[in-house]
Amino acid sequence: MASLGWKIELYFLLISSLTLAKRGKEGEKVLVRVLNIMQGQRYIEICERNPTQ
């Protein structure tokens, strides 16, 4: 599944650009919150795999 990561990220980037165009500023706030949550989840995964991080 790791090999699909960049494809999923690219897809998300394309969809998010279209979403921002439709949703405006409020949509931008929501999207930033979602991205922050996703990044936090990734950091948790890294730390759980390697507690020295």
C-alpha positions as CSV (number, residue, x, y, z in Angstrom):
1,M,0.0,0.0,0.0
2,A,2.9,2.3,0.6
3,S,3.6,2.4,-3.2
4,L,0.2,3.9,-3.7
5,G,0.8,6.8,-1.2
6,W,1.9,9.3,-3.7
7,K,-1.0,8.5,-6.0
8,I,-3.4,9.0,-3.2
9,E,-1.8,12.3,-2.2
10,L,-1.9,13.5,-5.8
11,Y,-5.6,12.6,-6.1
12,F,-6.3,14.3,-2.9
13,L,-4.5,17.5,-4.1
14,L,-6.5,17.6,-7.3
15,I,-9.8,17.0,-5.6
16,S,-9.0,19.5,-2.9
17,S,-8.2,22.2,-5.5
18,L,-11.6,21.6,-7.1
19,T,-13.2,21.6,-3.7
20,L,-11.6,24.9,-2.7
21,A,-12.8,26.5,-5.9
22,K,-16.4,25.6,-5.0
23,R,-16.3,26.0,-1.2
24,G,-14.4,29.3,-0.9
25,K,-12.9,30.5,2.4
26,E,-15.0,28.3,4.7
27,G,-14.0,25.2,2.7
28,E,-10.4,26.3,3.0
29,K,-10.6,26.3,6.8
30,V,-12.2,22.9,6.8
31,L,-9.6,21.5,4.4
32,V,-6.7,22.9,6.5
33,R,-8.2,21.2,9.6
34,V,-8.5,17.9,7.8
35,L,-4.9,18.2,6.5
36,N,-3.7,18.9,10.0
37,I,-5.5,15.9,11.4
38,M,-4.0,13.7,8.7
39,Q,-0.5,15.0,9.4
40,G,-1.0,14.4,13.1
41,Q,-2.1,10.9,12.5
42,R,1.0,10.2,10.3
43,Y,3.2,11.5,13.1
44,I,1.5,9.2,15.6
45,E,2.1,6.2,13.3
46,I,5.8,7.1,13.0
47,C,6.2,7.4,16.7
48,E,4.4,4.2,17.4
49,R,6.7,2.3,15.0
50,N,9.8,4.0,16.4
51,P,9.4,5.4,20.0
52,T,12.8,7.3,19.7
53,Q,11.2,9.7,17.3
